[in-house]
């Protein structure tokens, strides 16, 4: 019998870790550890709008004077002032 490994969310769904995140123009592409695209976000179109960075579970995008944090599926987790 094969055991399941990895992380699961509260709904019991397997969480795919973020392997890479790339900004191309006004879009941010999220890829898993195997290089498959798992999410797509808008980077915005303003002069300060851009991908700020990512971890294995979150993506941070600055739009104007706010930084938005998203999960691996592109769902917004939080918003904070960029100050």
mmCIF file of the N, C-alpha and C atoms, coordinates in Angstrom:
data_MODEL
# 
_entry.id   MODEL 
# 
loop_
_atom_site.group_PDB 
_atom_site.id 
_atom_site.type_symbol 
_atom_site.label_atom_id 
_atom_site.label_alt_id 
_atom_site.label_comp_id 
_atom_site.label_asym_id 
_atom_site.label_entity_id 
_atom_site.label_seq_id 
_atom_site.pdbx_PDB_ins_code 
_atom_site.Cartn_x 
_atom_site.Cartn_y 
_atom_site.Cartn_z 
_atom_site.occupancy 
_atom_site.B_iso_or_equiv 
_atom_site.pdbx_formal_charge 
_atom_site.auth_seq_id 
_atom_site.auth_comp_id 
_atom_site.auth_asym_id 
_atom_site.auth_atom_id 
_atom_site.pdbx_PDB_model_num 
ATOM 1   N N  . UNK A 1 1  ? 0.831   -1.169 0.000   1.00 0.00 ? 1  UNK A N  1 
ATOM 2   C CA . UNK A 1 1  ? 0.000   0.000  0.000   1.00 0.00 ? 1  UNK A CA 1 
ATOM 3   C C  . UNK A 1 1  ? 0.886   1.247  0.000   1.00 0.00 ? 1  UNK A C  1 
ATOM 4   N N  . UNK A 1 2  ? 0.560   2.197  -0.872  1.00 0.00 ? 2  UNK A N  1 
ATOM 5   C CA . UNK A 1 2  ? 1.342   3.402  -1.015  1.00 0.00 ? 2  UNK A CA 1 
ATOM 6   C C  . UNK A 1 2  ? 0.808   4.473  -0.076  1.00 0.00 ? 2  UNK A C  1 
ATOM 7   N N  . UNK A 1 3  ? 1.687   5.104  0.679   1.00 0.00 ? 3  UNK A N  1 
ATOM 8   C CA . UNK A 1 3  ? 1.235   6.162  1.579   1.00 0.00 ? 3  UNK A CA 1 
ATOM 9   C C  . UNK A 1 3  ? 1.263   7.503  0.860   1.00 0.00 ? 3  UNK A C  1 
ATOM 10  N N  . UNK A 1 4  ? 0.350   8.400  1.265   1.00 0.00 ? 4  UNK A N  1 
ATOM 11  C CA . UNK A 1 4  ? 0.329   9.728  0.675   1.00 0.00 ? 4  UNK A CA 1 
ATOM 12  C C  . UNK A 1 4  ? 1.290   10.619 1.437   1.00 0.00 ? 4  UNK A C  1 
ATOM 13  N N  . UNK A 1 5  ? 2.043   11.398 0.685   1.00 0.00 ? 5  UNK A N  1 
ATOM 14  C CA . UNK A 1 5  ? 2.931   12.358 1.318   1.00 0.00 ? 5  UNK A CA 1 
ATOM 15  C C  . UNK A 1 5  ? 2.621   13.737 0.777   1.00 0.00 ? 5  UNK A C  1 
ATOM 16  N N  . UNK A 1 6  ? 3.073   14.756 1.466   1.00 0.00 ? 6  UNK A N  1 
ATOM 17  C CA . UNK A 1 6  ? 2.829   16.121 1.033   1.00 0.00 ? 6  UNK A CA 1 
ATOM 18  C C  . UNK A 1 6  ? 1.923   16.840 2.001   1.00 0.00 ? 6  UNK A C  1 
ATOM 19  N N  . UNK A 1 7  ? 1.625   18.074 1.651   1.00 0.00 ? 7  UNK A N  1 
ATOM 20  C CA . UNK A 1 7  ? 0.792   18.898 2.504   1.00 0.00 ? 7  UNK A CA 1 
ATOM 21  C C  . UNK A 1 7  ? -0.613  18.977 1.932   1.00 0.00 ? 7  UNK A C  1 
ATOM 22  N N  . UNK A 1 8  ? -1.591  19.109 2.840   1.00 0.00 ? 8  UNK A N  1 
ATOM 23  C CA . UNK A 1 8  ? -2.988  19.208 2.452   1.00 0.00 ? 8  UNK A CA 1 
ATOM 24  C C  . UNK A 1 8  ? -3.607  20.420 3.124   1.00 0.00 ? 8  UNK A C  1 
ATOM 25  N N  . UNK A 1 9  ? -4.562  21.069 2.433   1.00 0.00 ? 9  UNK A N  1 
ATOM 26  C CA . UNK A 1 9  ? -5.236  22.214 3.043   1.00 0.00 ? 9  UNK A CA 1 
ATOM 27  C C  . UNK A 1 9  ? -6.390  21.740 3.916   1.00 0.00 ? 9  UNK A C  1 
ATOM 28  N N  . UNK A 1 10 ? -7.166  22.680 4.459   1.00 0.00 ? 10 UNK A N  1 
ATOM 29  C CA . UNK A 1 10 ? -8.269  22.339 5.360   1.00 0.00 ? 10 UNK A CA 1 
ATOM 30  C C  . UNK A 1 10 ? -9.361  21.531 4.684   1.00 0.00 ? 10 UNK A C  1 
ATOM 31  N N  . UNK A 1 11 ? -9.482  21.644 3.365   1.00 0.00 ? 11 UNK A N  1 
ATOM 32  C CA . UNK A 1 11 ? -10.497 20.900 2.618   1.00 0.00 ? 11 UNK A CA 1 
ATOM 33  C C  . UNK A 1 11 ? -10.004 19.509 2.212   1.00 0.00 ? 11 UNK A C  1 
ATOM 34  N N  . UNK A 1 12 ? -8.766  19.177 2.557   1.00 0.00 ? 12 UNK A N  1 
ATOM 35  C CA . UNK A 1 12 ? -8.213  17.878 2.207   1.00 0.00 ? 12 UNK A CA 1 
ATOM 36  C C  . UNK A 1 12 ? -7.605  17.841 0.815   1.00 0.00 ? 12 UNK A C  1 
ATOM 37  N N  . UNK A 1 13 ? -7.466  19.000 0.171   1.00 0.00 ? 13 UNK A N  1 
ATOM 38  C CA . UNK A 1 13 ? -6.880  19.069 -1.157  1.00 0.00 ? 13 UNK A CA 1 
ATOM 39  C C  . UNK A 1 13 ? -5.362  19.103 -1.039  1.00 0.00 ? 13 UNK A C  1 
ATOM 40  N N  . UNK A 1 14 ? -4.678  18.393 -1.926  1.00 0.00 ? 14 UNK A N  1 
ATOM 41  C CA . UNK A 1 14 ? -3.222  18.387 -1.908  1.00 0.00 ? 14 UNK A CA 1 
ATOM 42  C C  . UNK A 1 14 ? -2.705  19.749 -2.351  1.00 0.00 ? 14 UNK A C  1 
ATOM 43  N N  . UNK A 1 15 ? -1.767  20.282 -1.603  1.00 0.00 ? 15 UNK A N  1 
ATOM 44  C CA . UNK A 1 15 ? -1.177  21.576 -1.911  1.00 0.00 ? 15 UNK A CA 1 
ATOM 45  C C  . UNK A 1 15 ? 0.085   21.352 -2.736  1.00 0.00 ? 15 UNK A C  1 
ATOM 46  N N  . UNK A 1 16 ? 0.115   21.961 -3.913  1.00 0.00 ? 16 UNK A N  1 
ATOM 47  C CA . UNK A 1 16 ? 1.303   21.879 -4.751  1.00 0.00 ? 16 UNK A CA 1 
ATOM 48  C C  . UNK A 1 16 ? 2.223   23.035 -4.383  1.00 0.00 ? 16 UNK A C  1 
ATOM 49  N N  . UNK A 1 17 ? 3.459   22.739 -4.097  1.00 0.00 ? 17 UNK A N  1 
ATOM 50  C CA . UNK A 1 17 ? 4.413   23.782 -3.754  1.00 0.00 ? 17 UNK A CA 1 
ATOM 51  C C  . UNK A 1 17 ? 4.766   24.593 -4.994  1.00 0.00 ? 17 UNK A C  1 
ATOM 52  N N  . UNK A 1 18 ? 4.989   25.874 -4.791  1.00 0.00 ? 18 UNK A N  1 
ATOM 53  C CA . UNK A 1 18 ? 5.403   26.746 -5.875  1.00 0.00 ? 18 UNK A CA 1 
ATOM 54  C C  . UNK A 1 18 ? 6.879   26.483 -6.161  1.00 0.00 ? 18 UNK A C  1 
ATOM 55  N N  . UNK A 1 19 ? 7.176   26.212 -7.409  1.00 0.00 ? 19 UNK A N  1 
ATOM 56  C CA . UNK A 1 19 ? 8.554   25.963 -7.807  1.00 0.00 ? 19 UNK A CA 1 
ATOM 57  C C  . UNK A 1 19 ? 9.200   27.168 -8.464  1.00 0.00 ? 19 UNK A C  1 
ATOM 58  N N  . UNK A 1 20 ? 8.399   27.952 -9.193  1.00 0.00 ? 20 UNK A N  1 
ATOM 59  C CA . UNK A 1 20 ? 8.919   29.119 -9.889  1.00 0.00 ? 20 UNK A CA 1 
ATOM 60  C C  . UNK A 1 20 ? 7.775   30.078 -10.183 1.00 0.00 ? 20 UNK A C  1 
ATOM 61  N N  . UNK A 1 21 ? 8.087   31.361 -10.238 1.00 0.00 ? 21 UNK A N  1 
ATOM 62  C CA . UNK A 1 21 ? 7.113   32.388 -10.587 1.00 0.00 ? 21 UNK A CA 1 
ATOM 63  C C  . UNK A 1 21 ? 7.806   33.360 -11.525 1.00 0.00 ? 21 UNK A C  1 
ATOM 64  N N  . UNK A 1 22 ? 7.143   33.678 -12.643 1.00 0.00 ? 22 UNK A N  1 
ATOM 65  C CA . UNK A 1 22 ? 7.746   34.531 -13.662 1.00 0.00 ? 22 UNK A CA 1 
ATOM 66  C C  . UNK A 1 22 ? 6.752   35.600 -14.080 1.00 0.00 ? 22 UNK A C  1 
ATOM 67  N N  . UNK A 1 23 ? 7.232   36.839 -14.203 1.00 0.00 ? 23 UNK A N  1 
ATOM 68  C CA . UNK A 1 23 ? 6.393   37.907 -14.741 1.00 0.00 ? 23 UNK A CA 1 
ATOM 69  C C  . UNK A 1 23 ? 6.734   38.093 -16.205 1.00 0.00 ? 23 UNK A C  1 
ATOM 70  N N  . UNK A 1 24 ? 5.697   38.054 -17.037 1.00 0.00 ? 24 UNK A N  1 
ATOM 71  C CA . UNK A 1 24 ? 5.834   38.331 -18.465 1.00 0.00 ? 24 UNK A CA 1 
ATOM 72  C C  . UNK A 1 24 ? 4.831   39.425 -18.799 1.00 0.00 ? 24 UNK A C  1 
ATOM 73  N N  . UNK A 1 25 ? 5.341   40.620 -19.054 1.00 0.00 ? 25 UNK A N  1 
ATOM 74  C CA . UNK A 1 25 ? 4.458   41.747 -19.318 1.00 0.00 ? 25 UNK A CA 1 
ATOM 75  C C  . UNK A 1 25 ? 3.625   42.055 -18.090 1.00 0.00 ? 25 UNK A C  1 
ATOM 76  N N  . UNK A 1 26 ? 2.314   42.090 -18.263 1.00 0.00 ? 26 UNK A N  1 
ATOM 77  C CA . UNK A 1 26 ? 1.437   42.422 -17.132 1.00 0.00 ? 26 UNK A CA 1 
ATOM 78  C C  . UNK A 1 26 ? 0.836   41.189 -16.469 1.00 0.00 ? 26 UNK A C  1 
ATOM 79  N N  . UNK A 1 27 ? 1.425   40.013 -16.720 1.00 0.00 ? 27 UNK A N  1 
ATOM 80  C CA . UNK A 1 27 ? 0.935   38.781 -16.104 1.00 0.00 ? 27 UNK A CA 1 
ATOM 81  C C  . UNK A 1 27 ? 2.028   38.087 -15.309 1.00 0.00 ? 27 UNK A C  1 
ATOM 82  N N  . UNK A 1 28 ? 1.606   37.391 -14.242 1.00 0.00 ? 28 UNK A N  1 
ATOM 83  C CA . UNK A 1 28 ? 2.518   36.617 -13.403 1.00 0.00 ? 28 UNK A CA 1 
ATOM 84  C C  . UNK A 1 28 ? 2.090   35.154 -13.500 1.00 0.00 ? 28 UNK A C  1 
ATOM 85  N N  . UNK A 1 29 ? 3.006   34.298 -13.932 1.00 0.00 ? 29 UNK A N  1 
ATOM 86  C CA . UNK A 1 29 ? 2.743   32.879 -14.118 1.00 0.00 ? 29 UNK A CA 1 
ATOM 87  C C  . UNK A 1 29 ? 3.326   32.115 -12.930 1.00 0.00 ? 29 UNK A C  1 
ATOM 88  N N  . UNK A 1 30 ? 2.521   31.215 -12.355 1.00 0.00 ? 30 UNK A N  1 
ATOM 89  C CA . UNK A 1 30 ? 2.947   30.413 -11.212 1.00 0.00 ? 30 UNK A CA 1 
ATOM 90  C C  . UNK A 1 30 ? 3.130   28.972 -11.681 1.00 0.00 ? 30 UNK A C  1 
ATOM 91  N N  . UNK A 1 31 ? 4.289   28.389 -11.378 1.00 0.00 ? 31 UNK A N  1 
ATOM 92  C CA . UNK A 1 31 ? 4.608   27.016 -11.779 1.00 0.00 ? 31 UNK A CA 1 
ATOM 93  C C  . UNK A 1 31 ? 4.875   26.155 -10.549 1.00 0.00 ? 31 UNK A C  1 
ATOM 94  N N  . UNK A 1 32 ? 4.504   24.875 -10.643 1.00 0.00 ? 32 UNK A N  1 
ATOM 95  C CA . UNK A 1 32 ? 4.788   23.956 -9.540  1.00 0.00 ? 32 UNK A CA 1 
ATOM 96  C C  . UNK A 1 32 ? 6.218   23.442 -9.644  1.00 0.00 ? 32 UNK A C  1 
ATOM 97  N N  . UNK A 1 33 ? 6.564   22.531 -8.766  1.00 0.00 ? 33 UNK A N  1 
ATOM 98  C CA . UNK A 1 33 ? 7.925   21.989 -8.722  1.00 0.00 ? 33 UNK A CA 1 
ATOM 99  C C  . UNK A 1 33 ? 8.289   21.179 -9.968  1.00 0.00 ? 33 UNK A C  1 
ATOM 100 N N  . UNK A 1 34 ? 7.277   20.738 -10.703 1.00 0.00 ? 34 UNK A N  1 
ATOM 101 C CA . UNK A 1 34 ? 7.522   19.966 -11.919 1.00 0.00 ? 34 UNK A CA 1 
ATOM 102 C C  . UNK A 1 34 ? 7.472   20.828 -13.173 1.00 0.00 ? 34 UNK A C  1 
ATOM 103 N N  . UNK A 1 35 ? 7.324   22.150 -12.999 1.00 0.00 ? 35 UNK A N  1 
ATOM 104 C CA . UNK A 1 35 ? 7.315   23.061 -14.127 1.00 0.00 ? 35 UNK A CA 1 
ATOM 105 C C  . UNK A 1 35 ? 5.964   23.243 -14.795 1.00 0.00 ? 35 UNK A C  1 
ATOM 106 N N  . UNK A 1 36 ? 4.898   22.692 -14.186 1.00 0.00 ? 36 UNK A N  1 
ATOM 107 C CA . UNK A 1 36 ? 3.556   22.853 -14.743 1.00 0.00 ? 36 UNK A CA 1 
ATOM 108 C C  . UNK A 1 36 ? 2.945   24.146 -14.232 1.00 0.00 ? 36 UNK A C  1 
ATOM 109 N N  . UNK A 1 37 ? 2.279   24.876 -15.132 1.00 0.00 ? 37 UNK A N  1 
ATOM 110 C CA . UNK A 1 37 ? 1.624   26.110 -14.712 1.00 0.00 ? 37 UNK A CA 1 
ATOM 111 C C  . UNK A 1 37 ? 0.436   25.777 -13.830 1.00 0.00 ? 37 UNK A C  1 
ATOM 112 N N  . UNK A 1 38 ? 0.390   26.394 -12.645 1.00 0.00 ? 38 UNK A N  1 
ATOM 113 C CA . UNK A 1 38 ? -0.705  26.140 -11.704 1.00 0.00 ? 38 UNK A CA 1 
ATOM 114 C C  . UNK A 1 38 ? -1.490  27.400 -11.380 1.00 0.00 ? 38 UNK A C  1 
ATOM 115 N N  . UNK A 1 39 ? -1.029  28.545 -11.875 1.00 0.00 ? 39 UNK A N  1 
ATOM 116 C CA . UNK A 1 39 ? -1.744  29.785 -11.599 1.00 0.00 ? 39 UNK A CA 1 
ATOM 117 C C  . UNK A 1 39 ? -1.327  30.894 -12.527 1.00 0.00 ? 39 UNK A C  1 
ATOM 118 N N  . UNK A 1 40 ? -2.192  31.895 -12.650 1.00 0.00 ? 40 UNK A N  1 
ATOM 119 C CA . UNK A 1 40 ? -1.934  33.063 -13.477 1.00 0.00 ? 40 UNK A CA 1 
ATOM 120 C C  . UNK A 1 40 ? -2.559  34.263 -12.785 1.00 0.00 ? 40 UNK A C  1 
ATOM 121 N N  . UNK A 1 41 ? -1.780  35.318 -12.606 1.00 0.00 ? 41 UNK A N  1 
ATOM 122 C CA . UNK A 1 41 ? -2.246  36.517 -11.917 1.00 0.00 ? 41 UNK A CA 1 
ATOM 123 C C  . UNK A 1 41 ? -1.933  37.752 -12.750 1.00 0.00 ? 41 UNK A C  1 
ATOM 124 N N  . UNK A 1 42 ? -2.685  38.802 -12.519 1.00 0.00 ? 42 UNK A N  1 
ATOM 125 C CA . UNK A 1 42 ? -2.397  40.085 -13.150 1.00 0.00 ? 42 UNK A CA 1 
ATOM 126 C C  . UNK A 1 42 ? -1.346  40.804 -12.329 1.00 0.00 ? 42 UNK A C  1 
ATOM 127 N N  . UNK A 1 43 ? -0.333  41.333 -12.995 1.00 0.00 ? 43 UNK A N  1 
ATOM 128 C CA . UNK A 1 43 ? 0.677   42.128 -12.300 1.00 0.00 ? 43 UNK A CA 1 
ATOM 129 C C  . UNK A 1 43 ? 0.264   43.585 -12.264 1.00 0.00 ? 43 UNK A C  1 
ATOM 130 N N  . UNK A 1 44 ? -0.774  43.951 -12.995 1.00 0.00 ? 44 UNK A N  1 
ATOM 131 C CA . UNK A 1 44 ? -1.201  45.334 -13.076 1.00 0.00 ? 44 UNK A CA 1 
ATOM 132 C C  . UNK A 1 44 ? -0.521  46.028 -14.244 1.00 0.00 ? 44 UNK A C  1 
ATOM 133 N N  . UNK A 1 45 ? -0.831  47.303 -14.410 1.00 0.00 ? 45 UNK A N  1 
ATOM 134 C CA . UNK A 1 45 ? -0.264  48.031 -15.545 1.00 0.00 ? 45 UNK A CA 1 
ATOM 135 C C  . UNK A 1 45 ? 0.337   49.368 -15.152 1.00 0.00 ? 45 UNK A C  1 
ATOM 136 N N  . UNK A 1 46 ? 0.404   49.667 -13.859 1.00 0.00 ? 46 UNK A N  1 
ATOM 137 C CA . UNK A 1 46 ? 0.976   50.924 -13.386 1.00 0.00 ? 46 UNK A CA 1 
ATOM 138 C C  . UNK A 1 46 ? 2.486   50.868 -13.309 1.00 0.00 ? 46 UNK A C  1 
ATOM 139 N N  . UNK A 1 47 ? 3.110   52.025 -13.122 1.00 0.00 ? 47 UNK A N  1 
ATOM 140 C CA . UNK A 1 47 ? 4.575   52.078 -13.074 1.00 0.00 ? 47 UNK A CA 1 
ATOM 141 C C  . UNK A 1 47 ? 5.190   51.344 -11.880 1.00 0.00 ? 47 UNK A C  1 
ATOM 142 N N  . UNK A 1 48 ? 4.449   51.181 -10.787 1.00 0.00 ? 48 UNK A N  1 
ATOM 143 C CA . UNK A 1 48 ? 4.966   50.470 -9.605  1.00 0.00 ? 48 UNK A CA 1 
ATOM 144 C C  . UNK A 1 48 ? 4.474   49.030 -9.532  1.00 0.00 ? 48 UNK A C  1 
ATOM 145 N N  . UNK A 1 49 ? 3.659   48.606 -10.484 1.00 0.00 ? 49 UNK A N  1 
ATOM 146 C CA . UNK A 1 49 ? 3.063   47.268 -10.447 1.00 0.00 ? 49 UNK A CA 1 
ATOM 147 C C  . UNK A 1 49 ? 4.070   46.231 -10.908 1.00 0.00 ? 49 UNK A C  1 
ATOM 148 N N  . UNK A 1 50 ? 4.285   45.213 -10.029 1.00 0.00 ? 50 UNK A N  1 
ATOM 149 C CA . UNK A 1 50 ? 5.285   44.187 -10.380 1.00 0.00 ? 50 UNK A CA 1 
ATOM 150 C C  . UNK A 1 50 ? 5.241   43.025 -9.407  1.00 0.00 ? 50 UNK A C  1 
ATOM 151 N N  . UNK A 1 51 ? 5.850   41.932 -9.823  1.00 0.00 ? 51 UNK A N  1 
ATOM 152 C CA . UNK A 1 51 ? 6.079   40.785 -8.951  1.00 0.00 ? 51 UNK A CA 1 
ATOM 153 C C  . UNK A 1 51 ? 7.143   41.186 -7.940  1.00 0.00 ? 51 UNK A C  1 
ATOM 154 N N  . UNK A 1 52 ? 6.831   41.022 -6.661  1.00 0.00 ? 52 UNK A N  1 
ATOM 155 C CA . UNK A 1 52 ? 7.787   41.378 -5.603  1.00 0.00 ? 52 UNK A CA 1 
ATOM 156 C C  . UNK A 1 52 ? 8.645   40.186 -5.193  1.00 0.00 ? 52 UNK A C  1 
ATOM 157 N N  . UNK A 1 53 ? 8.039   38.995 -5.183  1.00 0.00 ? 53 UNK A N  1 
ATOM 158 C CA . UNK A 1 53 ? 8.768   37.810 -4.769  1.00 0.00 ? 53 UNK A CA 1 
ATOM 159 C C  . UNK A 1 53 ? 7.817   36.670 -4.477  1.00 0.00 ? 53 UNK A C  1 
ATOM 160 N N  . UNK A 1 54 ? 8.376   35.519 -4.143  1.00 0.00 ? 54 UNK A N  1 
ATOM 161 C CA . UNK A 1 54 ? 7.553   34.347 -3.840  1.00 0.00 ? 54 UNK A CA 1 
ATOM 162 C C  . UNK A 1 54 ? 8.279   33.398 -2.910  1.00 0.00 ? 54 UNK A C  1 
ATOM 163 N N  . UNK A 1 55 ? 7.483   32.528 -2.267  1.00 0.00 ? 55 UNK A N  1 
ATOM 164 C CA . UNK A 1 55 ? 8.008   31.440 -1.442  1.00 0.00 ? 55 UNK A CA 1 
ATOM 165 C C  . UNK A 1 55 ? 7.433   30.146 -2.015  1.00 0.00 ? 55 UNK A C  1 
ATOM 166 N N  . UNK A 1 56 ? 7.597   29.048 -1.328  1.00 0.00 ? 56 UNK A N  1 
ATOM 167 C CA . UNK A 1 56 ? 7.038   27.785 -1.811  1.00 0.00 ? 56 UNK A CA 1 
ATOM 168 C C  . UNK A 1 56 ? 5.522   27.738 -1.675  1.00 0.00 ? 56 UNK A C  1 
ATOM 169 N N  . UNK A 1 57 ? 4.936   28.720 -0.958  1.00 0.00 ? 57 UNK A N  1 
ATOM 170 C CA . UNK A 1 57 ? 3.485   28.696 -0.770  1.00 0.00 ? 57 UNK A CA 1 
ATOM 171 C C  . UNK A 1 57 ? 2.779   30.024 -1.057  1.00 0.00 ? 57 UNK A C  1 
ATOM 172 N N  . UNK A 1 58 ? 3.531   31.106 -1.312  1.00 0.00 ? 58 UNK A N  1 
ATOM 173 C CA . UNK A 1 58 ? 2.890   32.395 -1.564  1.00 0.00 ? 58 UNK A CA 1 
ATOM 174 C C  . UNK A 1 58 ? 3.580   33.180 -2.680  1.00 0.00 ? 58 UNK A C  1 
ATOM 175 N N  . UNK A 1 59 ? 2.810   34.111 -3.273  1.00 0.00 ? 59 UNK A N  1 
ATOM 176 C CA . UNK A 1 59 ? 3.319   35.030 -4.295  1.00 0.00 ? 59 UNK A CA 1 
ATOM 177 C C  . UNK A 1 59 ? 2.927   36.434 -3.860  1.00 0.00 ? 59 UNK A C  1 
ATOM 178 N N  . UNK A 1 60 ? 3.867   37.388 -3.941  1.00 0.00 ? 60 UNK A N  1 
ATOM 179 C CA . UNK A 1 60 ? 3.599   38.774 -3.571  1.00 0.00 ? 60 UNK A CA 1 
ATOM 180 C C  . UNK A 1 60 ? 3.711   39.673 -4.799  1.00 0.00 ? 60 UNK A C  1 
ATOM 181 N N  . UNK A 1 61 ? 2.649   40.440 -5.035  1.00 0.00 ? 61 UNK A N  1 
ATOM 182 C CA . UNK A 1 61 ? 2.595   41.346 -6.176  1.00 0.00 ? 61 UNK A CA 1 
ATOM 183 C C  . UNK A 1 61 ? 2.252   42.740 -5.670  1.00 0.00 ? 61 UNK A C  1 
ATOM 184 N N  . UNK A 1 62 ? 3.041   43.728 -6.101  1.00 0.00 ? 62 UNK A N  1 
ATOM 185 C CA . UNK A 1 62 ? 2.726   45.111 -5.754  1.00 0.00 ? 62 UNK A CA 1 
ATOM 186 C C  . UNK A 1 62 ? 1.893   45.718 -6.870  1.00 0.00 ? 62 UNK A C  1 
ATOM 187 N N  . UNK A 1 63 ? 0.763   46.297 -6.480  1.00 0.00 ? 63 UNK A N  1 
ATOM 188 C CA . UNK A 1 63 ? -0.073  47.067 -7.391  1.00 0.00 ? 63 UNK A CA 1 
ATOM 189 C C  . UNK A 1 63 ? -0.306  48.409 -6.729  1.00 0.00 ? 63 UNK A C  1 
ATOM 190 N N  . UNK A 1 64 ? 0.261   49.457 -7.311  1.00 0.00 ? 64 UNK A N  1 
ATOM 191 C CA . UNK A 1 64 ? 0.150   50.779 -6.704  1.00 0.00 ? 64 UNK A CA 1 
ATOM 192 C C  . UNK A 1 64 ? 0.828   50.804 -5.357  1.00 0.00 ? 64 UNK A C  1 
ATOM 193 N N  . UNK A 1 65 ? 0.125   51.247 -4.336  1.00 0.00 ? 65 UNK A N  1 
ATOM 194 C CA . UNK A 1 65 ? 0.720   51.346 -3.002  1.00 0.00 ? 65 UNK A CA 1 
ATOM 195 C C  . UNK A 1 65 ? 0.331   50.185 -2.089  1.00 0.00 ? 65 UNK A C  1 
ATOM 196 N N  . UNK A 1 66 ? -0.089  49.068 -2.687  1.00 0.00 ? 66 UNK A N  1 
ATOM 197 C CA . UNK A 1 66 ? -0.449  47.892 -1.900  1.00 0.00 ? 66 UNK A CA 1 
ATOM 198 C C  . UNK A 1 66 ? 0.295   46.660 -2.396  1.00 0.00 ? 66 UNK A C  1 
ATOM 199 N N  . UNK A 1 67 ? 0.575   45.734 -1.475  1.00 0.00 ? 67 UNK A N  1 
ATOM 200 C CA . UNK A 1 67 ? 1.174   44.444 -1.822  1.00 0.00 ? 67 UNK A CA 1 
ATOM 201 C C  . UNK A 1 67 ? 0.135   43.371 -1.533  1.00 0.00 ? 67 UNK A C  1 
ATOM 202 N N  . UNK A 1 68 ? -0.162  42.602 -2.551  1.00 0.00 ? 68 UNK A N  1 
ATOM 203 C CA . UNK A 1 68 ? -1.148  41.527 -2.468  1.00 0.00 ? 68 UNK A CA 1 
ATOM 204 C C  . UNK A 1 68 ? -0.416  40.199 -2.340  1.00 0.00 ? 68 UNK A C  1 
ATOM 205 N N  . UNK A 1 69 ? -0.884  39.343 -1.439  1.00 0.00 ? 69 UNK A N  1 
ATOM 206 C CA . UNK A 1 69 ? -0.300  38.018 -1.253  1.00 0.00 ? 69 UNK A CA 1 
ATOM 207 C C  . UNK A 1 69 ? -1.314  36.974 -1.705  1.00 0.00 ? 69 UNK A C  1 
ATOM 208 N N  . UNK A 1 70 ? -0.832  36.030 -2.522  1.00 0.00 ? 70 UNK A N  1 
ATOM 209 C CA . UNK A 1 70 ? -1.680  34.977 -3.092  1.00 0.00 ? 70 UNK A CA 1 
ATOM 210 C C  . UNK A 1 70 ? -1.119  33.607 -2.733  1.00 0.00 ? 70 UNK A C  1 
ATOM 211 N N  . UNK A 1 71 ? -1.998  32.598 -2.736  1.00 0.00 ? 71 UNK A N  1 
ATOM 212 C CA . UNK A 1 71 ? -1.535  31.227 -2.518  1.00 0.00 ? 71 UNK A CA 1 
ATOM 213 C C  . UNK A 1 71 ? -1.125  30.616 -3.857  1.00 0.00 ? 71 UNK A C  1 
ATOM 214 N N  . UNK A 1 72 ? -0.787  29.324 -3.842  1.00 0.00 ? 72 UNK A N  1 
ATOM 215 C CA . UNK A 1 72 ? -0.281  28.649 -5.042  1.00 0.00 ? 72 UNK A CA 1 
ATOM 216 C C  . UNK A 1 72 ? -1.307  28.540 -6.164  1.00 0.00 ? 72 UNK A C  1 
ATOM 217 N N  . UNK A 1 73 ? -2.576  28.684 -5.834  1.00 0.00 ? 73 UNK A N  1 
ATOM 218 C CA . UNK A 1 73 ? -3.618  28.610 -6.859  1.00 0.00 ? 73 UNK A CA 1 
ATOM 219 C C  . UNK A 1 73 ? -4.065  29.987 -7.336  1.00 0.00 ? 73 UNK A C  1 
ATOM 220 N N  . UNK A 1 74 ? -3.427  31.019 -6.814  1.00 0.00 ? 74 UNK A N  1 
ATOM 221 C CA . UNK A 1 74 ? -3.766  32.372 -7.233  1.00 0.00 ? 74 UNK A CA 1 
ATOM 222 C C  . UNK A 1 74 ? -4.898  32.998 -6.447  1.00 0.00 ? 74 UNK A C  1 
ATOM 223 N N  . UNK A 1 75 ? -5.236  32.420 -5.295  1.00 0.00 ? 75 UNK A N  1 
ATOM 224 C CA . UNK A 1 75 ? -6.280  32.989 -4.438  1.00 0.00 ? 75 UNK A CA 1 
ATOM 225 C C  . UNK A 1 75 ? -5.656  34.009 -3.492  1.00 0.00 ? 75 UNK A C  1 
ATOM 226 N N  . UNK A 1 76 ? -6.278  35.180 -3.391  1.00 0.00 ? 76 UNK A N  1 
ATOM 227 C CA . UNK A 1 76 ? -5.749  36.237 -2.527  1.00 0.00 ? 76 UNK A CA 1 
ATOM 228 C C  . UNK A 1 76 ? -5.840  35.825 -1.059  1.00 0.00 ? 76 UNK A C  1 
ATOM 229 N N  . UNK A 1 77 ? -4.721  35.974 -0.353  1.00 0.00 ? 77 UNK A N  1 
ATOM 230 C CA . UNK A 1 77 ? -4.648  35.654 1.070   1.00 0.00 ? 77 UNK A CA 1 
ATOM 231 C C  . UNK A 1 77 ? -4.720  36.928 1.901   1.00 0.00 ? 77 UNK A C  1 
ATOM 232 N N  . UNK A 1 78 ? -3.969  37.945 1.473   1.00 0.00 ? 78 UNK A N  1 
ATOM 233 C CA . UNK A 1 78 ? -3.936  39.192 2.247   1.00 0.00 ? 78 UNK A CA 1 
ATOM 234 C C  . UNK A 1 78 ? -3.541  40.363 1.369   1.00 0.00 ? 78 UNK A C  1 
ATOM 235 N N  . UNK A 1 79 ? -3.681  41.549 1.944   1.00 0.00 ? 79 UNK A N  1 
ATOM 236 C CA . UNK A 1 79 ? -3.272  42.791 1.307   1.00 0.00 ? 79 UNK A CA 1 
ATOM 237 C C  . UNK A 1 79 ? -2.675  43.673 2.389   1.00 0.00 ? 79 UNK A C  1 
ATOM 238 N N  . UNK A 1 80 ? -1.586  44.359 2.052   1.00 0.00 ? 80 UNK A N  1 
ATOM 239 C CA . UNK A 1 80 ? -0.944  45.242 3.019   1.00 0.00 ? 80 UNK A CA 1 
ATOM 240 C C  . UNK A 1 80 ? -0.411  46.476 2.290   1.00 0.00 ? 80 UNK A C  1 
ATOM 241 N N  . UNK A 1 81 ? -0.248  47.538 3.023   1.00 0.00 ? 81 UNK A N  1 
ATOM 242 C CA . UNK A 1 81 ? 0.279   48.765 2.454   1.00 0.00 ? 81 UNK A CA 1 
ATOM 243 C C  . UNK A 1 81 ? 1.762   48.600 2.139   1.00 0.00 ? 81 UNK A C  1 
ATOM 244 N N  . UNK A 1 82 ? 2.180   49.102 0.976   1.00 0.00 ? 82 UNK A N  1 
ATOM 245 C CA . UNK A 1 82 ? 3.595   49.022 0.601   1.00 0.00 ? 82 UNK A CA 1 
ATOM 246 C C  . UNK A 1 82 ? 4.412   50.091 1.303   1.00 0.00 ? 82 UNK A C  1 
ATOM 247 N N  . UNK A 1 83 ? 3.774   51.098 1.862   1.00 0.00 ? 83 UNK A N  1 
ATOM 248 C CA . UNK A 1 83 ? 4.371   52.217 2.592   1.00 0.00 ? 83 UNK A CA 1 
ATOM 249 C C  . UNK A 1 83 ? 5.392   52.890 1.759   1.00 0.00 ? 83 UNK A C  1 
# 
